[in-house]
Amino acid sequence: MKIKSAEIVISAVKPSQYPEENIPEIAFAGRSNVGKSSSINMLTNRRKLARTSSSPGKTQTINFYRINDEFSLVDLPGYGYAKVSKSNKETWGKMIETYLTSRKNLLEVFQLVDIRHKPTEQDQQMYSWIKHFGFNGIVVVTKADKIGRGQRQKHLKIIRETLQMKKEDILIPISAETREGKEELWSVIHEIFRVNGHQLYDMDVLPDEDGEDFEEGIEEDDEVIEE
């Protein structure tokens, strides 16, 4: 995908603040600091389009990023950070639910999970939620470079089984550091647009803006799947 322009349009907390429904959208859901912002930066070859944070749970809005004036990538509020108050958790959950149930131009929701961690109960609930609302249940497994090749299939199997994914459900390992999985993820996005009657243009990708590595923020102190 040739990225000619990429910009944040708005950070919204309610439907009245959403952009007009004149272009299709792909949304990213996942735990705090799972790598949603880094994944968007990787896909768009923009180091700082989506801001990564050193404070897990800081993203409290729905962030809309317009790409090539053709479509939007949408970063949903991260969930699962223990130090966030119960009232904030409920607010974010309602915010996500409202977006998923009301956004007519939303084509797909990608569930992001960290390859190092067994999906939590909240991850399972979100995945069930996504499937319930009629989406395909595509899982993007982030930070693939953090696990050795010899152990990767074991971790991917745990993720599939924990989320109760079907054999045909798509699972894509990616790494914002090495760009692994980038072409496969773009291929899936193009196919989503195609089956929904939208045509995207050149698949070529421009060089990174500044030639620097992408940022992934700090890591959460969660339990790592045992080797």
C-alpha positions as CSV (number, residue, x, y, z in Angstrom):
1,M,0.0,0.0,0.0
2,K,1.5,3.3,-1.0
3,I,1.0,5.7,1.8
4,K,0.7,9.2,0.4
5,S,-0.9,10.8,3.4
6,A,-1.7,9.8,7.0
7,E,-3.1,12.1,9.6
8,I,-5.1,12.0,12.8
9,V,-8.5,13.4,12.2
10,I,-10.0,13.5,15.8
11,S,-9.9,11.8,19.2
12,A,-13.5,11.1,20.1
13,V,-15.3,10.0,23.1
14,K,-18.9,10.0,21.7
15,P,-20.7,9.5,18.4
16,S,-21.3,13.2,17.8
17,Q,-17.5,13.6,17.6
18,Y,-16.9,10.8,15.1
19,P,-15.9,11.9,11.6
20,E,-18.5,11.6,8.8
21,E,-19.2,8.1,7.6
22,N,-18.0,8.8,4.1
23,I,-15.0,6.4,4.0
24,P,-14.5,2.8,5.3
25,E,-12.8,2.0,8.6
26,I,-10.7,-0.7,10.2
27,A,-10.5,-0.7,14.0
28,F,-7.8,-2.1,16.3
29,A,-8.8,-3.4,19.8
30,G,-6.6,-4.7,22.5
31,R,-5.1,-4.5,26.0
32,S,-3.2,-1.4,27.1
33,N,0.3,-1.4,25.6
34,V,-0.3,-4.4,23.4
35,G,1.1,-2.4,20.5
36,K,-1.9,-0.9,18.7
37,S,-0.2,2.5,18.1
38,S,3.0,0.8,17.0
39,S,1.1,-1.4,14.6
40,I,-0.6,1.6,13.0
41,N,2.7,3.3,12.8
42,M,4.3,0.3,11.1
43,L,1.4,-0.1,8.6
44,T,1.6,3.6,7.6
45,N,5.4,3.9,7.7
46,R,5.0,6.8,10.1
47,R,7.0,6.8,13.3
48,K,4.9,9.2,15.3
49,L,1.4,9.1,13.6
50,A,-0.1,7.2,16.5
51,R,1.6,8.3,19.7
52,T,3.0,5.5,21.9
53,S,2.9,6.2,25.7
54,S,5.1,5.3,28.6
55,S,1.9,5.2,30.7
56,P,-0.3,2.1,30.1
57,G,-4.0,2.9,30.1
58,K,-3.4,6.5,29.0
59,T,-5.3,6.3,25.8
60,Q,-8.9,7.2,26.8
61,T,-10.3,8.1,23.4
62,I,-11.2,6.6,20.0
63,N,-8.5,7.9,17.7
64,F,-9.3,8.2,13.9
65,Y,-6.4,8.2,11.5
66,R,-7.2,9.0,7.8
67,I,-5.1,7.3,5.3
68,N,-4.7,8.6,1.7
69,D,-8.2,10.2,2.1
70,E,-9.5,6.7,1.2
71,F,-10.1,5.0,4.6
72,S,-9.4,5.3,8.3
73,L,-7.5,3.2,10.8
74,V,-9.2,3.5,14.3
75,D,-7.3,3.0,17.6
76,L,-9.8,2.0,20.3
77,P,-9.1,2.6,24.0
78,G,-6.8,0.0,25.6
79,Y,-8.3,-2.1,28.3
80,G,-7.0,-4.3,31.1
81,Y,-4.7,-1.9,33.0
82,A,-5.1,-2.7,36.7
83,K,-4.4,0.7,38.0
84,V,-7.2,2.4,36.1
85,S,-10.3,3.0,38.2
86,K,-13.4,0.9,37.9
87,S,-15.4,3.9,36.7
88,N,-12.9,4.6,33.9
89,K,-12.9,0.9,32.8
90,E,-16.7,1.0,32.6
91,T,-16.6,4.3,30.6
92,W,-14.1,2.9,28.1
93,G,-16.0,-0.4,27.8
94,K,-19.2,1.6,27.0
95,M,-17.3,3.8,24.6
96,I,-16.0,0.8,22.6
97,E,-19.4,-0.9,22.6
98,T,-21.1,2.3,21.3
99,Y,-18.6,2.5,18.5
100,L,-18.8,-1.1,17.5
101,T,-22.6,-1.1,17.5
102,S,-23.2,2.3,15.8
103,R,-20.5,2.7,13.2
104,K,-22.0,1.8,9.9
105,N,-18.8,2.2,7.8
106,L,-16.8,0.0,10.1
107,L,-15.7,-3.0,8.0
108,E,-13.6,-5.0,10.5
109,V,-12.1,-5.1,14.0
110,F,-8.7,-6.6,14.5
111,Q,-8.1,-8.1,18.0
112,L,-4.5,-7.5,19.1
113,V,-2.7,-9.8,21.6
114,D,0.9,-9.9,22.8
115,I,2.6,-13.1,21.7
116,R,4.4,-13.5,25.1
117,H,1.2,-13.5,27.2
118,K,-1.7,-15.9,27.4
119,P,-4.9,-14.0,26.5
120,T,-6.6,-12.7,29.6
121,E,-10.3,-13.0,30.5
122,Q,-10.8,-9.5,29.1
123,D,-9.1,-10.5,25.8
124,Q,-11.5,-13.5,25.6
125,Q,-14.5,-11.3,26.3
126,M,-13.4,-8.8,23.7
127,Y,-12.9,-11.5,21.1
128,S,-16.3,-12.9,21.8
129,W,-17.7,-9.4,21.6
130,I,-16.1,-8.8,18.2
131,K,-17.5,-12.1,16.8
132,H,-20.9,-11.4,18.4
133,F,-21.2,-8.1,16.4
134,G,-20.6,-10.0,13.2
135,F,-16.9,-9.4,12.5
136,N,-14.5,-12.1,11.4
137,G,-12.4,-12.5,14.6
138,I,-9.0,-11.7,13.0
139,V,-6.3,-11.8,15.6
140,V,-3.0,-9.8,15.2
141,V,-0.3,-11.2,17.4
142,T,2.1,-8.4,18.3
143,K,5.8,-8.3,19.3
144,A,6.6,-11.6,17.5
145,D,10.3,-10.7,17.6
146,K,10.2,-11.2,21.4
147,I,9.8,-15.0,21.1
148,G,12.3,-17.3,19.5
149,R,11.2,-19.1,16.3
150,G,11.4,-22.5,18.0
151,Q,8.8,-21.4,20.6
152,R,6.5,-19.4,18.4
153,Q,4.1,-22.1,17.4
154,K,3.6,-23.1,21.0
155,H,2.6,-19.5,21.9
156,L,0.3,-19.1,18.9
157,K,-1.4,-22.4,19.7
158,I,-2.1,-21.2,23.3
159,I,-3.6,-18.0,21.9
160,R,-5.8,-19.9,19.4
161,E,-7.0,-22.3,22.1
162,T,-7.6,-19.6,24.8
163,L,-9.6,-17.4,22.4
164,Q,-11.4,-20.5,21.1
165,M,-10.6,-19.6,17.5
166,K,-11.8,-21.8,14.7
167,K,-9.3,-23.4,12.4
168,E,-10.3,-21.0,9.6
169,D,-10.0,-17.9,11.8
170,I,-7.1,-15.7,10.7
171,L,-4.1,-15.2,13.0
172,I,-1.2,-12.9,11.9
173,P,2.1,-12.6,13.9
174,I,3.7,-9.2,13.5
175,S,6.6,-7.1,14.8
176,A,6.8,-3.3,14.7
177,E,10.5,-3.7,15.2
178,T,11.3,-6.0,12.3
179,R,8.2,-5.2,10.2
180,E,7.4,-8.9,10.1
181,G,3.8,-9.6,9.1
182,K,3.3,-6.1,7.5
183,E,2.7,-7.4,4.0
184,E,0.4,-10.1,5.2
185,L,-1.6,-7.7,7.3
186,W,-1.9,-5.3,4.4
187,S,-3.0,-8.2,2.1
188,V,-5.8,-9.0,4.6
189,I,-6.9,-5.4,4.8
190,H,-7.0,-5.2,1.0
191,E,-9.1,-8.3,0.8
192,I,-11.5,-6.9,3.4
193,F,-12.0,-3.8,1.3
194,R,-12.4,-5.8,-1.9
195,V,-15.2,-8.1,-0.5
196,N,-16.9,-5.0,0.8
197,G,-16.8,-3.3,-2.6
198,H,-13.9,-0.8,-2.0
199,Q,-10.9,-0.6,-4.3
200,L,-7.6,0.6,-2.9
201,Y,-4.7,1.7,-5.0
202,D,-0.9,1.1,-5.3
203,M,0.4,-1.7,-3.0
204,D,3.9,-0.3,-3.0
205,V,5.0,1.2,0.3
206,L,7.1,4.3,0.6
207,P,10.3,4.3,2.7
208,D,10.0,5.2,6.3
209,E,9.8,9.0,6.9
210,D,12.9,9.4,9.0
211,G,14.6,6.0,8.7
212,E,14.3,5.4,12.5
213,D,13.0,2.4,14.3
214,F,9.4,2.5,15.5
215,E,8.6,3.0,19.2
216,E,6.6,0.4,21.2
217,G,6.4,2.0,24.6
218,I,7.1,0.2,27.9
219,E,6.1,-3.3,28.5
220,E,3.3,-4.3,30.9
221,D,4.3,-6.4,33.9
222,D,2.0,-9.2,33.0
223,E,2.7,-12.9,33.3
224,V,4.7,-14.3,30.4
225,I,3.7,-17.7,29.0
226,E,6.2,-20.2,30.3
227,E,8.7,-21.6,27.9
